């Protein structure tokens, strides 16, 4: 499958690359980790992150084809991932282009590493 966006590039704007300085221990960090883990608690959502990690961006329709799930089901999974900030979605004409939010993914890794 092709990457979305002009000339094969991603359609999402560049992510914020500033380091996250929030603590990885304590009640707030535990609640944040639980929220992110819950969002990743479904195999389809894990697969969606895998698809997005292999490309700069992806349209919902491409994921529907790759996952073999109904469009409404994929959209619901995308909504959950977007709500916790693991992915971003940018409207591109009549479709929405999705990409990973690297800062949130790094934060998730740091929280797991802080256990």
N, CA, C and O atoms as CSV, one atom per row, in Angstrom:
chain,resi,resn,atom,element,x,y,z
A,1,UNK,N,N,0.825,-1.185,0.000
A,1,UNK,CA,C,0.000,0.000,0.000
A,1,UNK,C,C,0.866,1.244,0.000
A,1,UNK,O,O,1.963,1.252,0.558
A,2,UNK,N,N,0.377,2.267,-0.614
A,2,UNK,CA,C,1.118,3.513,-0.697
A,2,UNK,C,C,0.907,4.344,0.553
A,2,UNK,O,O,-0.104,4.214,1.243
A,3,UNK,N,N,1.867,5.188,0.829
A,3,UNK,CA,C,1.713,6.160,1.895
A,3,UNK,C,C,0.801,7.262,1.398
A,3,UNK,O,O,0.798,7.596,0.213
A,4,UNK,N,N,0.040,7.815,2.298
A,4,UNK,CA,C,-0.853,8.900,1.931
A,4,UNK,C,C,-0.085,10.209,1.870
A,4,UNK,O,O,1.039,10.322,2.358
A,5,UNK,N,N,-0.720,11.181,1.264
A,5,UNK,CA,C,-0.112,12.505,1.248
A,5,UNK,C,C,0.625,12.773,-0.042
A,5,UNK,O,O,0.776,11.878,-0.873
A,6,UNK,N,N,1.080,13.985,-0.216
A,6,UNK,CA,C,1.751,14.363,-1.448
A,6,UNK,C,C,3.085,13.669,-1.604
A,6,UNK,O,O,3.896,13.626,-0.679
A,7,UNK,N,N,3.299,13.126,-2.788
A,7,UNK,CA,C,4.569,12.499,-3.159
A,7,UNK,C,C,5.033,11.455,-2.155
A,7,UNK,O,O,6.224,11.362,-1.859
A,8,UNK,N,N,4.073,10.648,-1.618
A,8,UNK,CA,C,4.439,9.546,-0.738
A,8,UNK,C,C,4.744,9.953,0.676
A,8,UNK,O,O,5.021,9.085,1.504
A,9,UNK,N,N,4.708,11.249,1.005
A,9,UNK,CA,C,4.982,11.698,2.362
A,9,UNK,C,C,3.754,11.553,3.230
A,9,UNK,O,O,2.670,11.250,2.731
A,10,UNK,N,N,3.908,11.762,4.504
A,10,UNK,CA,C,2.785,11.662,5.409
A,10,UNK,C,C,1.893,12.885,5.313
A,10,UNK,O,O,2.331,13.961,4.907
A,11,UNK,N,N,0.647,12.707,5.690
A,11,UNK,CA,C,-0.277,13.835,5.644
A,11,UNK,C,C,-0.420,14.488,7.006
A,11,UNK,O,O,-1.055,15.537,7.112
A,12,UNK,N,N,0.143,13.906,8.042
A,12,UNK,CA,C,0.093,14.503,9.369
A,12,UNK,C,C,1.254,15.486,9.518
A,12,UNK,O,O,2.339,15.244,8.991
A,13,UNK,N,N,1.034,16.587,10.230
A,13,UNK,CA,C,2.133,17.532,10.442
A,13,UNK,C,C,3.192,16.912,11.343
A,13,UNK,O,O,2.918,15.928,12.029
A,14,UNK,N,N,4.389,17.469,11.352
A,14,UNK,CA,C,5.446,16.926,12.207
A,14,UNK,C,C,5.018,16.910,13.677
A,14,UNK,O,O,4.324,17.809,14.152
A,15,UNK,N,N,5.447,15.879,14.371
A,15,UNK,CA,C,5.103,15.728,15.785
A,15,UNK,C,C,6.003,16.595,16.651
A,15,UNK,O,O,7.114,16.957,16.261
A,16,UNK,N,N,5.503,16.915,17.822
A,16,UNK,CA,C,6.285,17.643,18.819
A,16,UNK,C,C,7.412,16.717,19.294
A,16,UNK,O,O,7.141,15.627,19.797
A,17,UNK,N,N,8.642,17.131,19.142
A,17,UNK,CA,C,9.780,16.282,19.485
A,17,UNK,C,C,10.425,16.634,20.820
A,17,UNK,O,O,11.455,16.062,21.179
A,18,UNK,N,N,9.830,17.572,21.561
A,18,UNK,CA,C,10.409,17.932,22.861
A,18,UNK,C,C,10.353,16.744,23.809
A,18,UNK,O,O,9.376,15.995,23.791
A,19,UNK,N,N,11.378,16.552,24.638
A,19,UNK,CA,C,11.357,15.446,25.591
A,19,UNK,C,C,10.282,15.662,26.654
A,19,UNK,O,O,9.981,16.794,27.034
A,20,UNK,N,N,9.720,14.571,27.115
A,20,UNK,CA,C,8.694,14.610,28.147
A,20,UNK,C,C,9.394,14.513,29.495
A,20,UNK,O,O,10.126,13.556,29.748
A,21,UNK,N,N,9.174,15.494,30.356
A,21,UNK,CA,C,9.874,15.519,31.644
A,21,UNK,C,C,8.967,15.148,32.812
A,21,UNK,O,O,9.357,15.309,33.968
A,22,UNK,N,N,7.769,14.657,32.531
A,22,UNK,CA,C,6.878,14.242,33.616
A,22,UNK,C,C,7.427,12.992,34.291
A,22,UNK,O,O,8.095,12.185,33.644
A,23,UNK,N,N,7.150,12.818,35.602
A,23,UNK,CA,C,7.659,11.636,36.308
A,23,UNK,C,C,7.036,10.345,35.781
A,23,UNK,O,O,5.918,10.343,35.266
A,24,UNK,N,N,7.776,9.257,35.920
A,24,UNK,CA,C,7.285,7.945,35.480
A,24,UNK,C,C,6.842,7.087,36.667
A,24,UNK,O,O,6.523,5.909,36.507
A,25,UNK,N,N,6.828,7.678,37.832
A,25,UNK,CA,C,6.368,6.967,39.031
A,25,UNK,C,C,5.359,7.840,39.756
A,25,UNK,O,O,5.315,9.055,39.562
A,26,UNK,N,N,4.557,7.213,40.584
A,26,UNK,CA,C,3.583,7.937,41.373
A,26,UNK,C,C,2.168,7.719,40.864
A,26,UNK,O,O,1.971,7.131,39.800
A,27,UNK,N,N,1.188,8.188,41.616
A,27,UNK,CA,C,-0.218,7.943,41.269
A,27,UNK,C,C,-0.637,8.484,39.896
A,27,UNK,O,O,-1.375,7.815,39.172
A,28,UNK,N,N,-0.180,9.670,39.537
A,28,UNK,CA,C,-0.549,10.214,38.217
A,28,UNK,C,C,0.036,9.389,37.082
A,28,UNK,O,O,-0.640,9.124,36.088
A,29,UNK,N,N,1.279,8.988,37.228
A,29,UNK,CA,C,1.927,8.169,36.205
A,29,UNK,C,C,1.240,6.813,36.099
A,29,UNK,O,O,1.066,6.289,34.999
A,30,UNK,N,N,0.852,6.246,37.234
A,30,UNK,CA,C,0.154,4.953,37.224
A,30,UNK,C,C,-1.193,5.067,36.513
A,30,UNK,O,O,-1.567,4.181,35.744
A,31,UNK,N,N,-1.917,6.151,36.766
A,31,UNK,CA,C,-3.210,6.354,36.108
A,31,UNK,C,C,-3.023,6.552,34.600
A,31,UNK,O,O,-3.811,6.047,33.800
A,32,UNK,N,N,-1.980,7.288,34.222
A,32,UNK,CA,C,-1.700,7.507,32.807
A,32,UNK,C,C,-1.346,6.192,32.116
A,32,UNK,O,O,-1.824,5.915,31.017
A,33,UNK,N,N,-0.511,5.389,32.762
A,33,UNK,CA,C,-0.135,4.090,32.208
A,33,UNK,C,C,-1.363,3.202,32.052
A,33,UNK,O,O,-1.520,2.538,31.028
A,34,UNK,N,N,-2.230,3.185,33.051
A,34,UNK,CA,C,-3.442,2.361,32.980
A,34,UNK,C,C,-4.325,2.788,31.811
A,34,UNK,O,O,-4.885,1.945,31.110
A,35,UNK,N,N,-4.447,4.096,31.603
A,35,UNK,CA,C,-5.270,4.605,30.497
A,35,UNK,C,C,-4.694,4.185,29.139
A,35,UNK,O,O,-5.434,3.745,28.259
A,36,UNK,N,N,-3.385,4.321,28.975
A,36,UNK,CA,C,-2.745,3.930,27.718
A,36,UNK,C,C,-2.826,2.421,27.511
A,36,UNK,O,O,-3.090,1.955,26.403
A,37,UNK,N,N,-2.598,1.659,28.583
A,37,UNK,CA,C,-2.656,0.200,28.473
A,37,UNK,C,C,-4.067,-0.259,28.117
A,37,UNK,O,O,-4.238,-1.189,27.330
A,38,UNK,N,N,-5.065,0.383,28.687
A,38,UNK,CA,C,-6.453,0.030,28.375
A,38,UNK,C,C,-6.736,0.261,26.892
A,38,UNK,O,O,-7.391,-0.557,26.248
A,39,UNK,N,N,-6.245,1.371,26.356
A,39,UNK,CA,C,-6.448,1.658,24.936
A,39,UNK,C,C,-5.775,0.606,24.055
A,39,UNK,O,O,-6.244,0.323,22.953
A,40,UNK,N,N,-4.688,0.037,24.537
A,40,UNK,CA,C,-3.978,-0.993,23.773
A,40,UNK,C,C,-4.445,-2.399,24.129
A,40,UNK,O,O,-3.824,-3.384,23.732
A,41,UNK,N,N,-5.539,-2.490,24.878
A,41,UNK,CA,C,-6.036,-3.774,25.357
A,41,UNK,C,C,-6.831,-4.575,24.345
A,41,UNK,O,O,-7.482,-5.552,24.715
A,42,UNK,N,N,-6.797,-4.194,23.091
A,42,UNK,CA,C,-7.495,-4.949,22.048
A,42,UNK,C,C,-6.508,-5.244,20.923
A,42,UNK,O,O,-5.784,-4.350,20.484
A,43,UNK,N,N,-6.472,-6.492,20.454
A,43,UNK,CA,C,-5.509,-6.851,19.402
A,43,UNK,C,C,-5.613,-6.003,18.137
A,43,UNK,O,O,-4.599,-5.744,17.489
A,44,UNK,N,N,-6.808,-5.572,17.779
A,44,UNK,CA,C,-6.952,-4.742,16.571
A,44,UNK,C,C,-6.247,-3.402,16.754
A,44,UNK,O,O,-5.668,-2.869,15.806
A,45,UNK,N,N,-6.292,-2.859,17.961
A,45,UNK,CA,C,-5.625,-1.569,18.200
A,45,UNK,C,C,-4.118,-1.729,18.158
A,45,UNK,O,O,-3.410,-0.846,17.673
A,46,UNK,N,N,-3.630,-2.836,18.655
A,46,UNK,CA,C,-2.191,-3.119,18.575
A,46,UNK,C,C,-1.784,-3.246,17.107
A,46,UNK,O,O,-0.736,-2.740,16.705
A,47,UNK,N,N,-2.609,-3.918,16.316
A,47,UNK,CA,C,-2.316,-4.054,14.881
A,47,UNK,C,C,-2.344,-2.706,14.174
A,47,UNK,O,O,-1.522,-2.446,13.295
A,48,UNK,N,N,-3.293,-1.844,14.556
A,48,UNK,CA,C,-3.364,-0.512,13.950
A,48,UNK,C,C,-2.072,0.254,14.218
A,48,UNK,O,O,-1.524,0.885,13.314
A,49,UNK,N,N,-1.583,0.199,15.462
A,49,UNK,CA,C,-0.310,0.871,15.759
A,49,UNK,C,C,0.829,0.268,14.942
A,49,UNK,O,O,1.722,0.984,14.490
A,50,UNK,N,N,0.795,-1.035,14.757
A,50,UNK,CA,C,1.811,-1.689,13.931
A,50,UNK,C,C,1.768,-1.209,12.492
A,50,UNK,O,O,2.807,-0.938,11.890
A,51,UNK,N,N,0.573,-1.102,11.945
A,51,UNK,CA,C,0.408,-0.607,10.571
A,51,UNK,C,C,0.949,0.812,10.469
A,51,UNK,O,O,1.702,1.132,9.549
A,52,UNK,N,N,0.564,1.660,11.416
A,52,UNK,CA,C,0.994,3.058,11.366
A,52,UNK,C,C,2.488,3.220,11.629
A,52,UNK,O,O,3.101,4.166,11.134
A,53,UNK,N,N,3.074,2.322,12.391
A,53,UNK,CA,C,4.511,2.440,12.671
A,53,UNK,C,C,5.359,2.081,11.449
A,53,UNK,O,O,6.523,2.473,11.364
A,54,UNK,N,N,4.786,1.345,10.513
A,54,UNK,CA,C,5.523,0.951,9.312
A,54,UNK,C,C,5.409,1.962,8.176
A,54,UNK,O,O,6.028,1.792,7.126
A,55,UNK,N,N,4.628,3.003,8.382
A,55,UNK,CA,C,4.461,4.014,7.332
A,55,UNK,C,C,4.280,5.390,7.959
A,55,UNK,O,O,3.964,5.509,9.143
A,56,UNK,N,N,4.479,6.404,7.168
A,56,UNK,CA,C,4.370,7.775,7.672
A,56,UNK,C,C,2.935,8.107,8.059
A,56,UNK,O,O,2.702,8.841,9.019
A,57,UNK,N,N,1.971,7.567,7.312
A,57,UNK,CA,C,0.566,7.830,7.581
A,57,UNK,C,C,-0.276,6.817,6.824
A,57,UNK,O,O,0.226,6.075,5.980
A,58,UNK,N,N,-1.562,6.800,7.141
A,58,UNK,CA,C,-2.433,5.812,6.531
A,58,UNK,C,C,-3.866,6.307,6.582
A,58,UNK,O,O,-4.291,6.882,7.584
A,59,UNK,N,N,-4.599,6.092,5.531
A,59,UNK,CA,C,-6.020,6.419,5.500
A,59,UNK,C,C,-6.808,5.273,6.136
A,59,UNK,O,O,-6.385,4.118,6.093
A,60,UNK,N,N,-7.924,5.598,6.711
A,60,UNK,CA,C,-8.761,4.609,7.377
A,60,UNK,C,C,-9.112,3.453,6.437
A,60,UNK,O,O,-9.073,2.291,6.842
A,61,UNK,N,N,-9.452,3.765,5.191
A,61,UNK,CA,C,-9.816,2.724,4.229
A,61,UNK,C,C,-8.713,1.710,4.004
A,61,UNK,O,O,-8.994,0.528,3.806
A,62,UNK,N,N,-7.457,2.150,4.030
A,62,UNK,CA,C,-6.327,1.232,3.870
A,62,UNK,C,C,-6.252,0.271,5.057
A,62,UNK,O,O,-5.945,-0.911,4.897
A,63,UNK,N,N,-6.538,0.795,6.247
A,63,UNK,CA,C,-6.502,-0.054,7.440
A,63,UNK,C,C,-7.646,-1.054,7.436
A,63,UNK,O,O,-7.478,-2.194,7.868
A,64,UNK,N,N,-8.811,-0.632,6.950
A,64,UNK,CA,C,-9.955,-1.538,6.854
A,64,UNK,C,C,-9.572,-2.739,6.002
A,64,UNK,O,O,-9.834,-3.883,6.371
A,65,UNK,N,N,-8.952,-2.471,4.864
A,65,UNK,CA,C,-8.526,-3.544,3.963
A,65,UNK,C,C,-7.505,-4.452,4.636
A,65,UNK,O,O,-7.625,-5.676,4.572
A,66,UNK,N,N,-6.512,-3.869,5.273
A,66,UNK,CA,C,-5.446,-4.658,5.889
A,66,UNK,C,C,-5.921,-5.444,7.103
A,66,UNK,O,O,-5.477,-6.571,7.321
A,67,UNK,N,N,-6.815,-4.867,7.894
A,67,UNK,CA,C,-7.297,-5.533,9.099
A,67,UNK,C,C,-8.406,-6.539,8.819
A,67,UNK,O,O,-8.590,-7.488,9.581
A,68,UNK,N,N,-9.142,-6.340,7.736
A,68,UNK,CA,C,-10.249,-7.233,7.429
A,68,UNK,C,C,-11.434,-7.055,8.375
A,68,UNK,O,O,-12.194,-7.993,8.614
A,69,UNK,N,N,-11.584,-5.846,8.908
A,69,UNK,CA,C,-12.692,-5.533,9.801
A,69,UNK,C,C,-13.614,-4.526,9.127
A,69,UNK,O,O,-13.232,-3.881,8.150
A,70,UNK,N,N,-14.819,-4.395,9.648
A,70,UNK,CA,C,-15.759,-3.415,9.124
A,70,UNK,C,C,-15.221,-2.007,9.344
A,70,UNK,O,O,-14.506,-1.749,10.312
A,71,UNK,N,N,-15.569,-1.107,8.442
A,71,UNK,CA,C,-15.100,0.269,8.536
A,71,UNK,C,C,-15.518,0.894,9.862
A,71,UNK,O,O,-14.730,1.610,10.480
A,72,UNK,N,N,-16.739,0.637,10.306
A,72,UNK,CA,C,-17.212,1.223,11.564
A,72,UNK,C,C,-16.416,0.701,12.758
A,72,UNK,O,O,-16.171,1.439,13.713
A,73,UNK,N,N,-16.014,-0.562,12.707
A,73,UNK,CA,C,-15.203,-1.144,13.781
A,73,UNK,C,C,-13.827,-0.512,13.819
A,73,UNK,O,O,-13.335,-0.154,14.889
A,74,UNK,N,N,-13.201,-0.373,12.657
A,74,UNK,CA,C,-11.885,0.262,12.583
A,74,UNK,C,C,-11.979,1.709,13.063
A,74,UNK,O,O,-11.111,2.172,13.802
A,75,UNK,N,N,-13.011,2.416,12.655
A,75,UNK,CA,C,-13.188,3.803,13.081
A,75,UNK,C,C,-13.313,3.908,14.599
A,75,UNK,O,O,-12.772,4.834,15.203
A,76,UNK,N,N,-14.019,2.967,15.217
A,76,UNK,CA,C,-14.160,2.984,16.674
A,76,UNK,C,C,-12.806,2.740,17.348
A,76,UNK,O,O,-12.483,3.398,18.337
A,77,UNK,N,N,-12.022,1.810,16.828
A,77,UNK,CA,C,-10.693,1.556,17.386
A,77,UNK,C,C,-9.792,2.782,17.213
A,77,UNK,O,O,-9.034,3.127,18.120
A,78,UNK,N,N,-9.871,3.431,16.066
A,78,UNK,CA,C,-9.089,4.645,15.832
A,78,UNK,C,C,-9.498,5.745,16.808
A,78,UNK,O,O,-8.652,6.496,17.294
A,79,UNK,N,N,-10.769,5.836,17.087
A,79,UNK,CA,C,-11.276,6.845,18.026
A,79,UNK,C,C,-10.691,6.636,19.415
A,79,UNK,O,O,-10.318,7.601,20.082
A,80,UNK,N,N,-10.608,5.383,19.858
A,80,UNK,CA,C,-10.040,5.071,21.180
A,80,UNK,C,C,-8.566,5.441,21.225
A,80,UNK,O,O,-8.114,6.062,22.187
A,81,UNK,N,N,-7.812,5.069,20.198
A,81,UNK,CA,C,-6.378,5.385,20.152
A,81,UNK,C,C,-6.134,6.883,20.082
A,81,UNK,O,O,-5.191,7.393,20.687
A,82,UNK,N,N,-6.979,7.581,19.349
A,82,UNK,CA,C,-6.839,9.042,19.234
A,82,UNK,C,C,-7.188,9.724,20.557
A,82,UNK,O,O,-6.551,10.708,20.930
A,83,UNK,N,N,-8.189,9.213,21.264
A,83,UNK,CA,C,-8.621,9.821,22.523
A,83,UNK,C,C,-7.516,9.834,23.573
A,83,UNK,O,O,-7.448,10.759,24.383
A,84,UNK,N,N,-6.645,8.817,23.573
A,84,UNK,CA,C,-5.550,8.779,24.550
A,84,UNK,C,C,-4.269,9.386,23.987
A,84,UNK,O,O,-3.251,9.442,24.675
A,85,UNK,N,N,-4.320,9.838,22.743
A,85,UNK,CA,C,-3.177,10.531,22.163
A,85,UNK,C,C,-2.127,9.645,21.526
A,85,UNK,O,O,-1.040,10.128,21.209
A,86,UNK,N,N,-2.410,8.359,21.323
A,86,UNK,CA,C,-1.431,7.475,20.690
A,86,UNK,C,C,-1.335,7.711,19.189
A,86,UNK,O,O,-0.305,7.424,18.579
A,87,UNK,N,N,-2.397,8.229,18.592
A,87,UNK,CA,C,-2.380,8.546,17.168
A,87,UNK,C,C,-2.987,9.931,16.964
A,87,UNK,O,O,-3.667,10.467,17.840
A,88,UNK,N,N,-2.725,10.493,15.788
A,88,UNK,CA,C,-3.329,11.754,15.372
A,88,UNK,C,C,-4.091,11.490,14.093
A,88,UNK,O,O,-3.718,10.614,13.313
A,89,UNK,N,N,-5.143,12.229,13.874
A,89,UNK,CA,C,-5.915,12.126,12.646
A,89,UNK,C,C,-6.090,13.498,12.044
A,89,UNK,O,O,-6.519,14.432,12.721
A,90,UNK,N,N,-5.760,13.623,10.779
A,90,UNK,CA,C,-5.887,14.889,10.065
A,90,UNK,C,C,-6.856,14.686,8.905
A,90,UNK,O,O,-6.719,13.744,8.125
A,91,UNK,N,N,-7.828,15.576,8.801
A,91,UNK,CA,C,-8.782,15.495,7.708
A,91,UNK,C,C,-8.059,15.852,6.411
A,91,UNK,O,O,-7.381,16.876,6.316
A,92,UNK,N,N,-8.222,14.986,5.425
A,92,UNK,CA,C,-7.601,15.184,4.113
A,92,UNK,C,C,-8.693,14.988,3.061
A,92,UNK,O,O,-8.884,13.889,2.540
A,93,UNK,N,N,-9.398,16.064,2.766
A,93,UNK,CA,C,-10.536,15.962,1.850
A,93,UNK,C,C,-11.656,15.200,2.531
A,93,UNK,O,O,-11.999,15.493,3.677
A,94,UNK,N,N,-12.231,14.223,1.838
A,94,UNK,CA,C,-13.327,13.467,2.445
A,94,UNK,C,C,-12.855,12.362,3.394
A,94,UNK,O,O,-13.675,11.694,4.025
A,95,UNK,N,N,-11.559,12.170,3.494
A,95,UNK,CA,C,-11.014,11.095,4.326
A,95,UNK,C,C,-10.183,11.667,5.467
A,95,UNK,O,O,-9.828,12.846,5.479
A,96,UNK,N,N,-9.884,10.794,6.423
A,96,UNK,CA,C,-9.007,11.179,7.526
A,96,UNK,C,C,-7.743,10.345,7.443
A,96,UNK,O,O,-7.789,9.125,7.288
A,97,UNK,N,N,-6.620,11.028,7.550
A,97,UNK,CA,C,-5.301,10.422,7.494
A,97,UNK,C,C,-4.802,10.264,8.931
A,97,UNK,O,O,-4.863,11.217,9.708
A,98,UNK,N,N,-4.317,9.097,9.290
A,98,UNK,CA,C,-3.865,8.826,10.653
A,98,UNK,C,C,-2.363,8.567,10.686
A,98,UNK,O,O,-1.786,8.042,9.734
A,99,UNK,N,N,-1.746,8.944,11.798
A,99,UNK,CA,C,-0.330,8.654,12.017
A,99,UNK,C,C,-0.096,8.504,13.520
A,99,UNK,O,O,-0.892,8.962,14.339
A,100,UNK,N,N,1.006,7.857,13.855
A,100,UNK,CA,C,1.372,7.669,15.257
A,100,UNK,C,C,1.800,8.994,15.860
A,100,UNK,O,O,2.397,9.833,15.186
A,101,UNK,N,N,1.492,9.171,17.123
A,101,UNK,CA,C,1.983,10.324,17.889
A,101,UNK,C,C,3.212,9.827,18.645
A,101,UNK,O,O,3.069,9.219,19.706
A,102,UNK,N,N,4.418,10.071,18.124
A,102,UNK,CA,C,5.623,9.490,18.712
A,102,UNK,C,C,5.872,9.908,20.160
A,102,UNK,O,O,6.408,9.123,20.942
A,103,UNK,N,N,5.498,11.110,20.519
A,103,UNK,CA,C,5.741,11.568,21.892
A,103,UNK,C,C,4.944,10.723,22.892
A,103,UNK,O,O,5.464,10.354,23.945
A,104,UNK,N,N,3.691,10.418,22.566
A,104,UNK,CA,C,2.876,9.600,23.459
A,104,UNK,C,C,3.396,8.170,23.497
A,104,UNK,O,O,3.385,7.538,24.553
A,105,UNK,N,N,3.845,7.659,22.375
A,105,UNK,CA,C,4.405,6.308,22.353
A,105,UNK,C,C,5.682,6.240,23.194
A,105,UNK,O,O,5.898,5.264,23.912
A,106,UNK,N,N,6.524,7.267,23.110
A,106,UNK,CA,C,7.730,7.312,23.961
A,106,UNK,C,C,7.334,7.384,25.437
A,106,UNK,O,O,7.956,6.744,26.285
A,107,UNK,N,N,6.306,8.157,25.734
A,107,UNK,CA,C,5.825,8.277,27.117
A,107,UNK,C,C,5.341,6.923,27.625
A,107,UNK,O,O,5.641,6.544,28.757
A,108,UNK,N,N,4.599,6.194,26.803
A,108,UNK,CA,C,4.117,4.871,27.185
A,108,UNK,C,C,5.300,3.949,27.495
A,108,UNK,O,O,5.293,3.238,28.500
A,109,UNK,N,N,6.298,3.966,26.639
A,109,UNK,CA,C,7.491,3.136,26.859
A,109,UNK,C,C,8.192,3.520,28.153
A,109,UNK,O,O,8.645,2.649,28.897
A,110,UNK,N,N,8.284,4.823,28.428
A,110,UNK,CA,C,8.920,5.278,29.668
A,110,UNK,C,C,8.127,4.847,30.897
A,110,UNK,O,O,8.709,4.453,31.908
A,111,UNK,N,N,6.805,4.921,30.813
A,111,UNK,CA,C,5.958,4.510,31.937
A,111,UNK,C,C,6.100,3.018,32.207
A,111,UNK,O,O,6.186,2.599,33.362
A,112,UNK,N,N,6.124,2.217,31.151
A,112,UNK,CA,C,6.313,0.778,31.331
A,112,UNK,C,C,7.695,0.500,31.905
A,112,UNK,O,O,7.845,-0.339,32.792
A,113,UNK,N,N,8.697,1.199,31.403
A,113,UNK,CA,C,10.060,1.030,31.911
A,113,UNK,C,C,10.215,1.466,33.356
A,113,UNK,O,O,11.112,0.989,34.052
A,114,UNK,N,N,9.353,2.369,33.822
A,114,UNK,CA,C,9.424,2.852,35.194
A,114,UNK,C,C,8.756,1.931,36.209
A,114,UNK,O,O,8.766,2.209,37.408
A,115,UNK,N,N,8.180,0.842,35.729
A,115,UNK,CA,C,7.499,-0.090,36.645
A,115,UNK,C,C,8.488,-0.865,37.485
A,115,UNK,O,O,8.088,-1.691,38.305
